[in-house]
Each structure stands twice: as C-alpha cells, then as structure tokens.
Amino acid sequence: MHIDKIRNIAIDGELLTAEQFNPLRRQWLAGGGSVDDGAGFVRSLAESGELTEFQAAALRSGIPGPYRLGPFRVTGRLLAGRLGNVFRAVHVESQQPVSLKIFPAALGRSRERLARLGRETRIALEVDHLHVVKAFQVGRVGEVTFIALEELTGGNLQQRLERDRKLPYIEACQLIQQAALGLGYLHSQLIIHRDICPANLWVTEDGFVKIMEFGAARDAMSYLDALDWGRLTLDAMKSIEPPQVLGRYDYMPAEQARDPHAANVSSDLYCLGCTLYHSLTGQVPFPNPDPVRQVLQHAEDAPPPLARFARGIPQALQEVLSKALAKNPSDRYSSAEEFSTSLAEIVPPAVLPEVEPLSPEFLTWLQASVSTTTPDLPEVVEYPAAFHEFANYVSQVR
C-alpha cells in the first residue's frame, strides 16, 4: 500500500492531522523507508506510539474510519466475551477513558443471543456499585450495538489463573470477599447473576474486583425474555449447545443445572465458592469433561480438601468453603454479606485506593445525552450509520 493512501485513510479516519502526518512521512523517508511500504510505515507509527496496535491493524486493513463508535474512539482490544468483545476507547470530547463492549451484527440472527443482549444491556444500566462494572450508555451504529463501560484496567480472574494457576490464600480471600460485596448488592436489587466464575470477575490494576457479564442474569423483568427454560433432565443436557446454558458447569450447583429457574442467592454463592476453590487450588472442584457426570458430582460428591493442594491454608477457610459448597442449599450461607464477613474474619479486607472521579466534561455529556427506547433494547442511543463500516470491523475482531 502506498504511503499516500495511508495518509488519506489516517486523516479521514481522524487518527492523525495533516500537520502531524507530514513530519512523520518525511522522517520515514529520510530513514530509508519506501513510499510503497505503507505497511512498514504503519508499523513504525505503532512502535513510536503514534498509533495503538489496534489502530495500526485497522489502518493496514484499509478501513476508512472514522475510527470510532458514536462519540467514542476505539484504541485497542481488551477481552473476548461470550456475546461480544471488549475494547479500550476514549470519549473524544472529554478524553475520558472508557471500555466498549461491542456486539456483532450477526447477534441479531439468533433469538436466544438477542435475548441475552437485551437482558445484559437492561441490567447493566440498572446497577451502580463499586464492585460491579459500571455501564454509562448503550449505543447503536447501524446493526452494531455497544455498551460504554467504565475504564477497565487489569484483567479478569480467569486470565490471572491461567497465568499463575492459583493464588496465595490471603489474596484469594480478599478478592472473593470483594466479589461477595458486589454480589450482595446485586441480590439486594433482586438480580441473580447465574454465571459467577473467574472469567466474570474483573480485577483492576488497583486491586478492585468488579462483577461483569449479565447475559445470563435474572432480574424483575426477566419474565419478558425467552431465556429461562423449563426443567431439564440430565439426559437432555447432552444435546444443549454451550451458548444456551445459563452458567458454566464447572461452577454451577446441581439445582441450577437441572432447572435455571431454581437459581437464587444460594446458587450464586455456590458459584462464588467454586471460584474461591479454583483460586486456591488451581482447578475447579470437579474437573470432569462430561457435563452430566460433572453435575452429578456437584450433587453428590465433596471436592478434594484444600490441604491436598497447598500448605498453610487455615482450617477456618476450609470450613468456610465447605459451607459455601454444601449440597443442600439451605446449608449454605444465607447471604453474600455473611459469606463476605466469614472471609474477612480469616483475612482482613484489602486496603483499596480512592476511586478516581470521572471527567466533569464527561459527566456533563452523560447528563445531556438523550436516550430513546426501542422494542428490543432498552435505553439505546442511535448514532449515525456513517460509522457502520468501522463498527462492523471491530465487531468481527477475534
């Protein structure tokens, strides 16, 4: 690709101004670069920090931009989710860093996935708690829907466990204690998450734990969705495709696996207990690839004791975990607050820094934003379809 074509795409896409681009072009040529090596020139811009790797990849692909969705400029890819991918972005007007969860246009061709999208956007806008990922706005460009979230630094707990296998018990307790506080808030709002697991617990660079992903959750409006199925037999589970399962068998209590309607506070706390177990031992309680047998183990078996995997774990922590993973729901903790308090009695809660406030300009913009209600998605702000080509590009990135 010729360097002049790169120039046109970069300027039209609002990545660089002509005043910024021209000196970079001269520097590239003076250093021996070729006018026909547009790809090499773009790589040099990424290496020097003029562009992010994500922007450079889009530029090399010839995507004309603007490199944004509505008022948000996309700067990088952060995470692949079950329904959509999460990207780093910035609000152009205020320069407030945010994260965008972008759902592919193809999502609309699946009624089940569309229902999950509607549920996730509805619940995301309902909740507001330090230990739950905050959503600011739901927007749509053409057929691509996105949620503007608070800036997410760090990574999810699943990524941490894949890297380190397991955590020191003090850190594991402090992280799960925070998650329990967020879960207690959700329960106070009559929201059952139904998919608590390491992949859905975000750990920021500052050490905050935030619950995310509400596509499987149930709230007061869930009766409007077509997600909550009737009772399932263990034999019928063999034919269910993974995207249709409300939760993950590695962390799911037997009563929820048999009937999603049975999920309640107790089942969410069981999932959190399984997540704590995984964090302490480096494996899920019942690592069985057969979902039917795995559910039976959740119903009947006790997981191996913590002492088998690590030394120095207090017996009191084993007792906390045994209660959280009790087979009979009535034998488990009665509330997330009780679970959190039990952990805090073993390990003092982490001392967390003050939360950095949002930009005043961004808050002013949020307050001025006008939302409209559509039949399938709540509180959606429609943005011009002129952004559609780039919206489709970022929705397809894997």
KOLGU-274667 format. One record per atom (N, C-alpha, C): x, y, z negated. Coordinates in steps of 0.001 Angstrom, whole numbers, padded with zeros to 6 digits, always signed. Example, Ala and Ser with C-alpha at 12.3 -4.5 7.8 and 13.67 -1.06 7.14 Angstrom:
+013190-005690-007800+012300-004500-007800+013200-003300-007800+012850-002250-007080+013670-001060-007140+012900+000030-007870
//
This chain:
+000855-001193+000000+000000+000000+000000+000892+001245+000000+000582+002206+000846+001367+003429+000946+001173+004284-000300+002230+004977-000692+002185+005781-001909+001162+006915-001805+000903+007401-000583-000082+008471-000425-001503+007964-000669-001744+006678-000375-003057+006108-000688-003226+005999-002187-002135+005615-002876-002170+005587-004341-002488+006977-004878-001885+007990-004271-002125+009369-004705-003605+009721-004613-004213+009391-003483-005624+009743-003296-006515+009027-004307-006252+007731-004522-007080+006962-005463-006889+007483-006888-005630+007771-007259-005351+008223-008625-005999+009571-008906-005943+010472-007942-006526+011812-008155-008038+011748-008111-008599+011018-007124-010056+010891-007036-010621+010172-008263-009837+009234-008808-010278+008492-009979-010017+009199-011287-009477+010450-011194-009244+011284-012375-008225+010673-013338-007318+009848-012785-006244+009317-013619-005097+010312-013737-004803+010994-012643-003745+011993-012616-004211+013176-011775-003715+014367-012107-003966+015537-011270-002867+015614-010215-003077+016441-009209-002052+016627-008185-000769+017181-008800-000936+018075-009784+000226+018662-010445+001019+017612-011222+000343+016596-011740+001033+015517-012447+001638+014515-011471+000918+014236-010394+001343+013180-009468+002573+013571-008654+002596+014781-008131+003643+015161-007183+005060+015033-007754+005329+015500-008985+006680+015288-009537+007016+013812-009726+006021+013003-010094+006255+011566-010246+006603+010934-008904+005954+011399-007837+006242+010897-006492+007683+011246-006102+008069+012505-006352+009427+012933-005993+010473+012132-006781+010179+011908-008059+011109+011148-008906+011262+009714-008395+010155+009105-007983+010181+007729-007467+011034+007646-006200+010838+008583-005278+011579+008567-004020+013056+008883-004252+013335+009812-005175+014723+010166-005465+015480+008993-006081+014758+008127-006755+015380+006971-007382+015502+005777-006455+015187+005968-005177+015330+004892-004204+014057+004154-003896+012925+004594-004440+011650+003957-004163+011177+004226-002747+010365+003343-002216+009878+003470-000842+008447+003999-000838+008107+004771+000199+006748+005289+000331+005763+004160+000623+006275+003022+001108+005402+001892+001416+005245+000927+000236+005957+001187-000848+005890+000297-002018+004981+000915-003088+003701+001041-002734+002761+001617-003689+002627+000789-004952+002683-000544-004812+002558-001411-005972+003724-001188-006945+004933-001051-006387+006087-000798-007243+005997+000550-007918+005496+001544-007213+005323+002871-007790+004335+002826-008952+003243+002092-008779+002251+001978-009846+002858+001269-011053+003659+000234-010820+004321-000456-011933+005212+000505-012716+005899+001372-011980+006769+002338-012662+005955+003308-013511+004765+003680-013043+003899+004568-013817+003430+003887-015102+003153+002590-015015+002744+001851-016215+003917+001707-017184+005111+001439-016645+006286+001275-017509+006647+002570-018221+006389+003711-017576+006720+005002-018189+005608+005532-019091+004476+004833-019112+003368+005251-019967+002421+006240-019316+002610+006544-018049+001686+007458-017350+000322+006803-017161+000302+005485-017006-000932+004715-016875-000882+003547-017842-002049+003065-018267-002086+001819-019021-001973+000659-018037-001645-000527-018543-001549-001698-017680-002878-001967-016990-003968-001760-017714-005292-001996-017137-005561-001020-015996-005262+000276-016212-005483+001265-015159-004607+000967-013943-003373+000532-014207-002471+000205-013103-003016-000964-012281-003562-001971-012968-004124-003121-012257-005300-002699-011389-006156-001818-011926-007291-001334-011147-006823-000516-009949-005791+000283-010170-005274+001122-009091-004677+000273-007981-003912-000758-008346-003331-001654-007331-004410-002403-006563-005572-002614-007217-006672-003311-006554-007425-002408-005589-007078-001123-005599-007723-000196-004686-009070+000302-005149-009398+000119-006440-010683+000606-006956-010648+002130-006987-011593+002800-006337-011501+004248-006173-011882+005075-007397-012482+004461-008414-012879+005244-009582-014158+006019-009325-014564+006943-010219-013846+007327-011431-013629+006135-012376-012502+006158-013094-012138+005049-013955-012838+005180-015304-014145+005174-015249-014891+005337-016488-016309+004826-016327-016958+004655-017458-018379+004324-017516-019066+005482-018222-019907+006195-017484-020541+007361-018081-019491+008324-018587-019549+008730-019855-018580+009695-020395-017322+009048-020947-017144+007737-020760-016021+007016-021362-015029+006567-020297-013756+006903-020500-012704+006439-019606-012129+005135-020148-012117+004099-019322-011610+002788-019732-010089+002784-019596-009391+002379-020657-007924+002413-020654-007285+001034-020779-008021+000024-021193-007407-001286-021340-008399-002334-021788-008017-003595-021615-008856-004719-022029-008436-005168-023417-009412-005452-024277-009132-005783-025665-009461-007226-026006-010617-007711-025558-011091-009014-026019-012119-009575-025056-012121-010891-024878-013163-011570-024118-014200-012097-025087-015469-011724-024890-016548-012156-025769-017435-013181-025105-018399-013707-025863-019294-014740-025321-020221-014169-024257-020682-012945-024450-021585-012328-023488-020863-011336-022582-019941-010583-023136-019233-009572-022363-017865-009319-022953-017021-008624-022187-015674-008323-022629-015619-006960-023308-014638-006779-024188-014471-005531-024918-013228-004829-024391-013370-003519-024143-012291-002720-023574-011974-001528-024469-010723-001092-024414-010347+000173-025042-010815+001299-024135-011242+002391-024746-011715+003523-023957-011586+004793-024786-011842+005917-024132-011824+007202-024821-012983+008033-024288-013632+008763-025183-014687+009679-024765-014005+010890-024140-014255+011131-022851-013482+012110-022085-013575+013504-022682-014775+013912-023055-014983+015288-023508-014303+015576-024839-014368+014631-025783-013842+014873-027137-012518+014175-027408-012100+013280-026490-010895+012463-026667-011000+011522-027864-012232+011193-028284-012442+010239-029364-012201+008821-028845-011254+008064-029434-011070+006676-029022-012281+005834-029420-012701+004956-028540-013817+004050-028804-013468+002694-028190-014352+001745-028383-014284+000470-027679-015589+000304-026912-015518-000302-025753-016712-000548-024944-016887-002043-024758-018031-002551-025138-018374-003926-024802-019185-003865-023523-018647-004469-022469-019233-004348-021135-019792-005691-020706-021062-005692-020344-021765-006915-019971-021852-006999-018451-021482-008122-017860-021507-008238-016403-022923-008162-015845-023012-007641-014623-024327-007523-013982-024999-008871-013833-024203-009927-013659-024761-011270-013468-025528-011755-014684-025357-011092-015821-026057-011497-017037-027568-011475-016841-028019-010535-016018-029453-010395-015808-030090-011558-015084-029280-012445-014486-029847-013586-013766-030147-014764-014694-029768-014644-015966-030071-015681-016950-031018-015099-017994-032224-015655-018096-033196-015128-019059-032680-015260-020480-032009-016399-020758-031515-016630-022108-030420-015631-022461-029485-015388-021546-028400-014444-021801-028915-013015-021841-029914-012705-021019-030503-011372-021054-031193-011131-022390-031844-012168-022912-032480-012036-024222-031437-011788-025310-030310-012473-025205-029235-012250-026184-028705-010826-026087-028571-010332-024861-028101-008963-024672-029066-007973-025320-030362-008161-025066-031345-007277-025668-031289-007309-027184-031111-008500-027736-031042-008638-029188-029778-007981-029729-028652-008206-029054-027394-007632-029545-027428-006111-029539-027949-005523-028471-027990-004067-028413-028942-003499-029454-030063-004172-029664-031027-003684-030657-030426-003690-032054-029840-004819-032444-029316-004939-033799-028085-004061-033988-027240-003981-032958-026024-003166-033080-026347-001718-033418-027448-001209-032877-027831+000172-033150-028533+000327-034491-029003-000780-035072-029715-000717-036350-028759-000572-037528-027570-001166-037444-026745-001372-038632-025717-000255-038805-025340-000011-040057-024368+001030-040378-023719+000680-041714-022538+000052-041651-021850-000375-042871-020364-000458-042588-019563-000209-043609-018114-000204-043466-017570-001524-042947-018246-002635-043289-017745-003953-042907-018576-004590-041790-019215-003739-040985-019917-004174-039781-019497-003228-038659-019155-003774-037495-018729-002926-036386-019840-001939-036037-019484-000663-035968-020449+000398-035709-020649+000614-034216-021897+000662-033786-022245+000966-032399-022773+002391-032318-022331+003136-031308-022752+004520-031144-023862+004674-030116-023782+003918-029042-024720+004134-027939-024740+002928-027018-025882+002676-026429-025993+001686-025351-026199+002459-024056-025374+002155-023061-025479+002844-021788-025582+001859-020643-025975+002366-019496-026069+001503-018323-025653+002299-017091-024807+001681-016262-024381+002245-014988-024735+001223-013925-025687+001552-013062-026163+000570-012100-026754-000620-012837-026233-001826-012568-026723-003033-013229-025855-003438-014422-024826-002636-014713-023879-002980-015776-024247-002230-017054-024463-002996-018119-024800-002423-019427-023579-002480-020333-023422-001471-021175-022310-001469-022120-022764-000897-023459-022036-001267-024514-022244-000692-025841-020975+000049-026219-021116+001321-026605-019981+002095-027107-019850+001823-028599-018717+001251-029006-018457+000862-030383-017358+001734-030981-017223+001661-032285-016099+002317-032925-014788+001761-032383-013709+002519-032503-012412+002059-032027-011977+000822-032818-011650-000227-032104-011235-001475-032727-009730-001651-032534-008996-001510-033619-007568-001812-033597-007375-003179-034245-006258-003808-033978-006022-005121-034576-006541-006229-033680-007219-007198-034271-007743-008325-033513-008683-009137-034384-009314-010141-033797-010234-010932-034610-009480-012004-035397-010170-012560-036383-009534-013541-037265-009146-014800-036498-009890-015139-035458-009563-016309-034650-008185-016156-034009-007901-014979-033487-006601-014723-032888-005488-014870-033923-005760-014388-035131-004753-014494-036195-004498-015961-036550-005541-016754-036636-005382-018162-036989-004706-018941-035863-004980-018580-034632-004303-019235-033510-002804-018952-033546-002444-017774-034048-001033-017403-034112-000333-018009-035327-000982-017878-036517-000339-018271-037777-000864-019588-038348-001883-020142-037738-002539-021388-038147-003368-021229-039403-002796-020720-040498-003553-020482-041721-002981-019270-042444-003703-018801-043479-003318-017593-044197-002960-017921-045638-002126-017104-046273-001933-017222-047720-003277-017054-048423-003494-017788-049513-004832-017795-050110-005256-016413-050591-004291-015579-051034-004663-014236-051501-005245-013424-050348-004570-013437-049209-005072-012687-048058-006391-013258-047561-006511-014571-047503-007754-015186-047045-008924-014771-047926-008723-014786-049232-009799-014396-050153-010193-012941-049962-009199-012078-049789-009506-010654-049636-010251-010371-048336-009895-011070-047275-010598-010863-046010-012033-011375-046079-012222-012565-046614-013569-013138-046680-014423-012383-047693-013813-011848-048728-014557-011040-049697-015166-009815-049007-014383-009177-048120-014919-008047-047359-016050-008487-046432-015834-009618-045760-016874-010122-044852-018166-010391-045616-018040-010886-046851-019237-011151-047659-019985-009854-047966-019263-008767-048184-019924-007483-048425-020712-007047-047189-020101-007197-046021-020815-006851-044794-022013-007747-044570-021865-009029-044886-022965-009970-044715-024101-009642-045681-023739-009251-046907-024767-008853-047872-025576-007667-047373-024900-006717-046730-025619-005576-046152-026583-006042-045070-026110-006900-044161-026993-007389-043100-028213-008082-043681-027989-008896-044711-029126-009594-045329-030099-008621-045966-029583-007522-046524-030476-006513-047113-031335-005838-046051-030861-005888-044795-031625-005337-043676-032450-006408-042968-032571-007575-043602-033343-008706-043077-032765-009224-041766-031437-009187-041658-030737-009701-040475-029947-010938-040889-030211-012053-040210-029438-013278-040390-028514-013397-039181-027218-013470-039417-026259-013411-038314-026247-014686-037472-026196-015836-038119-026251-017167-037496-025016-017541-036670-023988-016699-036672-022779-017062-035924-021535-016505-036612-021495-016581-037945-020303-016155-038671-019201-017186-038439-018063-016711-037951-016924-017568-037642-015718-016656-037459-014506-017197-037401-013330-016332-037250-013373-015428-036021-013941-015897-034919-013991-015086-033704-014863-013856-033868-015788-013876-034825-016723-012768-035007-016413-011924-036235-015213-012076-036776-014739-011216-037862-013532-010440-037339-013700-009144-037182-012613-008308-036683-011787-007806-037860-010469-007868-037742-009568-007373-038776-008770-006216-038183-008994-005004-038685-008329-003830-038128-006873-003769-038578-006106-002905-037953-004712-002717-038344-004590-002218-039778-005632-001550-040285-005621-001056-041660-006101-002089-042668-006513-003277-042181-006932-004330-043088-008416-004410-043347-009227-003622-042647-010679-003696-042808-011218-004893-042028-012150-005616-042629-012854-006703-041944-014213-006188-041520-014564-006439-040270-015844-005961-039736-016536-007096-038983-017784-007338-039327-018582-008354-038644-019020-007814-037293-018956-008656-036273-019357-008234-034929-020177-009334-034260-020665-009053-033071-021405-010009-032233-022759-010394-032848-023828-009836-032272-025173-010084-032804-026098-010765-031796-025516-011391-030771-026341-012044-029761-027138-013216-030286-026670-013841-031373-027391-014980-031955-028167-014604-033201-028097-013356-033614-028697-012944-034888-030217-012919-034816-030821-012934-035999-032269-012834-036094-032611-011663-036992-033507-010799-036520-033973-009678-037332-035491-009642-037312-036061-008567-037799-037518-008495-037920-038221-008490-036569-037493-008152-035491-038092-008085-034165-037809-009325-033328-037191-010328-033910-036757-011480-033121-037916-012283-032541-039089-012123-033096-040225-012870-032552-040539-012444-031118-039984-011293-030697-040195-010828-029327-039272-011525-028330-038207-012148-028846-037218-012778-027974-037568-014232-027710-036968-014766-026654-037194-016170-026312-036000-017028-026701-035318-016671-027788-034108-017390-028170-034344-018447-029230-035270-018191-030139-035439-019091-031287-036230-020319-030862-035546-021399-030628-036168-022607-030130-036850-023368-031248-037613-024352-030832-038235-025243-031803-037237-026232-032364-037701-027136-033172-036826-028101-033833-036145-029002-032801-034848-029274-033017-034071-030115-032122-033671-031395-032828-033738-032501-032119-033238-033756-032677-031752-033860-032362-031034-034708-033077-029613-034866-032826-029368-035423-031424-030254-036294-030937-030102-036825-029586-030262-035721-028544-031228-034813-028785-031476-033743-027825-030306-032775-027754-029540-032672-028847-028418-031743-028872-027378-032088-027820-027288-033357-027414-026271-033758-026454-026453-033063-025111-027680-032669-024790-027947-032078-023485-027956-030557-023507-027693-029953-024655-027745-028498-024753-026425-027895-024303-026485-026935-023400-025268-026271-022955-024783-025332-024052-023463-025166-024207-022911-024348-025278-023476-022938-025376-023702-022188-024240-024206-020832-024389-025564-020751-025068-026323-021847-025104-027666-021807-025659-027702-022127-027153-026571-022540-027699-026531-022878-029115-026416-021606-029930-027268-021465-030941-027229-020286-031796-026245-020537-032933-024976-020279-032676-023934-020552-033643-022927-021524-033064-021991-021976-033910-020942-022891-033467-020884-024057-034433-020893-025265-033892-020971-026453-034728-019821-026566-035720-018661-026005-035395-017530-026063-036317-017851-025428-037664-018746-024446-037669-019017-023660-038875-020488-023710-039296-021289-024466-038625-022743-024405-038785-023258-025462-039756-024122-025072-040706-024729-026073-041590-025698-026956-040817-025920-028144-041341-026759-029110-040624-028171-028601-040409-028706-027878-041393-030098-027428-041244-030249-026439-040100-029248-025620-039849-029315-024681-038728-029115-025393-037405-028238-026408-037384-028027-027171-036157-029301-027881-035719-030061-028383-036690-031308-029093-036361-032421-028140-035951-032413-026938-036557-033509-026004-036311-033018-024578-036529-032806-023793-035454-032343-022410-035618-033261-021565-036495-034559-021916-036527-035500-021172-037376-035164-021334-038853-034464-022410-039198-034152-022670-040606-032993-021831-041113-032290-021142-040226-031153-020323-040652-031621-019204-041577-030893-019025-042674-031254-017998-043649-029987-017511-044341-030149-016809-045453-028997-016304-046198-028041-017435-046530-028593-018545-046996-027773-019673-047408-026942-020225-046265-027517-020316-045084-026775-020876-043948-025682-019918-043487-025927-018604-043538-024875-017647-043217-023697-017786-044182-024009-018017-045462-022947-018157-046456-022189-019463-046258-022860-020495-045793-022171-021745-045448-021171-021486-044319-021605-020757-043298-020705-020417-042186-019490-019640-042697-019729-018720-043619-018628-017944-044174-017696-018838-044989-018270-019804-045698-017453-020756-046435-016586-021587-045502-017137-022019-044365-016355-022761-043378-015224-021902-042816-015506-020615-042634-014480-019697-042146-013362-019543-043168-013719-019469-044451-012710-019416-045507-011887-020702-045521-012549-021832-045393-011857-023124-045364-010841-023158-044224-011256-022733-043043-010365-022703-041886-009172-021796-042160-009412-020645-042776-008342-019692-043057-007324-020263-044035-007780-021093-044963-006902-021653-045989-006159-022900-045523-006783-023689-044673-006234-024995-044313-005666-025074-042904-006064-024151-042043-005621-024215-040651-006486-025074-039768-007602-025586-040294-008523-026372-039475-009943-026179-039991-010915-026482-039149-012315-026394-039573-012602-027569-040510-013675-027520-041291-013946-028602-042246-014053-029980-041605-014665-030033-040406-014863-031322-039736-014465-031187-038265-013180-031351-037953-012715-031168-036575-013060-032351-035692-014321-032460-035327-014809-033573-034521-015314-033035-033187-014817-033535-032057-015248-033008-030750-016679-033380-030381-017257-034369-031062-018636-034785-030785-019578-033954-031655-020409-033075-031065-021262-032203-031881-022258-032969-032749-022761-034102-032253-023731-034871-033033-023070-035419-034297-021904-036038-034138-021199-036563-035305-020746-035434-036230-020387-034315-035634-019952-033186-036455-021090-032674-037325-022279-032582-036758-023440-032145-037543-023730-033148-038655-023610-034428-038367-023818-035445-039398-022791-035294-040518-021559-034955-040180-020555-034733-041212-020902-033515-042064-021373-032467-041423-021813-031298-042184-022939-031675-043144-023766-032624-042724-024919-033011-043541-024544-033964-044672-023502-034774-044467-023278-035885-045400-021896-035912-046064-020867-035392-045404-019504-035587-045886-018962-034354-046600-017996-034572-047453-017253-033480-048083-015961-033267-047302-015585-032035-047027-014331-031806-046311-013134-032170-047191-011989-032457-046607-010800-032755-047404-010501-031611-048378-010021-031916-049580-009756-030858-050567-008627-029933-050114-008648-028709-050632-007651-027710-050254-006237-028155-050603-006097-028879-051701-004768-029297-052161-004045-030157-051136-004781-030759-050212-004162-031591-049191-003396-030746-048173-003738-029465-048086-003164-028623-047043-002180-027579-047563-002281-027209-048841-001408-026154-049355-001264-026282-050865-000092-025920-051342+000145-025921-052780-000169-024549-053363-000475-024543-054642-000647-023281-055352-002003-022643-055229-002942-023275-054552-004294-022711-054463-005017-022973-055781-005545-021962-056433-006207-022158-057731-007388-023118-057627-007585-023882-058671-008719-024797-058710-010035-024030-058628-010016-022815-059175-011238-021993-059123-011652-021701-057689-010690-021572-056785-011015-021317-055385-011625-022561-054743-011138-023732-055108-011759-024978-054633-013205-025061-055106-013474-024633-056334-014839-024661-056861-015736-023680-056118-015189-022491-055793-015959-021515-055016-016320-022101-053655-015345-022716-053022-015571-023270-051694-016554-024439-051736-016447-025269-052746-017371-026407-052862-018802-025927-053017-018985-024825-053739-020343-024285-053890-020839-023689-052579-019983-022977-051888-020393-022372-050619-020756-023428-049583-020097-024612-049654-020319-025663-048666-021206-026790-049192-021967-026512-050212-022877-027525-050757-023844-027994-049680-024165-029292-049687-025068-029856-048671-026493-029334-048841-026922-029226-050065-028267-028712-050353-028210-027185-050390-028939-026495-049526-028884-025035-049508-029162-024387-050866-029999-025004-051669-030330-024417-052966-029166-024490-053943-028152-025309-053631-026972-025421-054499-025877-024422-054122-026066-023709-053032-025064-022736-052602-025262-021402-053326-024431-020445-052999-024583-019111-053580-025929-018533-053157-026537-017804-054057-027856-017235-053776-027775-015955-052953-026596-015331-052917-026444-014085-052166-024987-013909-051763-024776-013078-050756-023412-012769-050326-022665-012004-051411-023396-011187-052166-022768-010439-053253-022211-011380-054319-022950-012445-054617-022482-013419-055592-021220-014123-055072-021210-014472-053807-020039-015093-053179-018840-014137-053267-019068-012869-052911-018007-011866-052939-017445-011688-054345-018323-011636-055334-017888-011454-056719-017050-012636-057183-017439-013845-056809-016680-015033-057204-015262-014996-056638-015114-014534-055400-013788-014421-054813-012976-013319-055494-013648-012205-055817-012954-011085-056450-012474-011434-057853-013121-012394-058507-012677-012830-059832-011404-013665-059754-011126-014228-058587-009914-015033-058392-008772-014164-057865-009094-013336-056850-008111-012438-056231-008703-011036-056202-008054-010040-056792-008582-008665-056745-008787-008204-055308-009844-007466-055025-010091-006983-053662-008921-006147-053148-008738-006154-051839-007666-005373-051220-007928-003887-051402-006870-003121-051580-006978-001664-051635-006905-001149-050201-007972-000528-049742-008080-000101-048354-007942+001407-048232-007365+001891-047142-007223+003344-046954-008558+004000-046650-008588+005318-046755-009793+006050-046388-010021+005941-044885-011283+005919-044508-011636+005799-043094-011432+007143-042412-010752+007132-041282-010519+008371-040537-011829+008839-039915-012212+010106-040123-013506+010577-039607-013512+010677-038087-014706+010636-037543-014868+010813-036101-014647+012270-035725-014264+012475-034489-014090+013830-033978-015395+014611-034093-015353+015855-034617-016578+016672-034693-017222+016866-033319-016371+016998-032292-016906+017164-030936-017661+015917-030490-017150+014746-030868-017826+013507-030505-019158+013383-031242-019173+013744-032530-020416+013699-033301-021451+014646-032708-021000+015832-032298-021926+016788-031672-022500+016210-030386-021639+015553-029605-022110+014938-028363-023114+013826-028652-022822+013001-029665-023741+011918-030004-025116+012462-030381-025126+013504-031189-026399+014076-031634-027181+014673-030473-026460+015151-029467-027132+015780-028325-027552+014781-027266-027012+013554-027343-027339+012552-026334-028817+012194-026400-029419+012088-025252-030837+011753-025183-030969+010304-024754-031690+009515-025547-031891+008104-025232-033285+007889-024679-033377+006935-023777-034667+006550-023239-034873+005071-023462-036100+004648-023623-036399+003246-023870-036801+002563-022574-036210+001417-022321-036563+000626-021155-037185-000675-021615-037923-001392-020756-038628-002593-021188-037722-003681-021746-036495-003826-021201-035671-004958-021594-034565-004609-022575-034169-003353-022652-033091-002957-023543-033499-001703-024319-033199-001659-025616-033589-000503-026413-032563+000624-026335-033021+001851-026457-032123+002994-026611-031015+003025-025560-031392+002912-024287-030400+002882-023220-030268+004264-022592-029030+004731-022451-028761+005963-021722-028326+005590-020312-029068+006030-019321-028754+005711-017938-027737+006714-017396-026622+006196-016842-025621+007055-016241-025626+006873-014737-025147+007859-014001-025233+007813-012527-024589+006565-011938-025211+006059-010897-024706+004853-010244-023433+005120-009464-022971+006370-009426-021702+006673-008755-020552+005929-009408-020728+005533-010673-019693+004803-011374-019798+003294-011135-020711+002864-010299-021081+001457-010233-019923+000557-009795-019128+000998-008811-018072+000125-008283-017061-000217-009372-016621+000790-010119-015672+000514-011192-016344-000248-012325-017614+000020-012575-018337-000722-013615-018349-002204-013288-018601-002544-012039-018581-003948-011637-017180-004532-011773-016156-003744-011479-014793-004237-011582-014464-004618-013033-014722-003722-013989-014367-004025-015361-015240-005125-015933-016464-005265-015444-017335-006321-015972-016886-007706-015519-016043-007764-014477-015601-009052-013956-014198-009425-014433-013505-008526-015136-012142-008797-015568-012157-009926-016589-011284-010891-016428-011200-012022-017368-009832-012039-018024
//
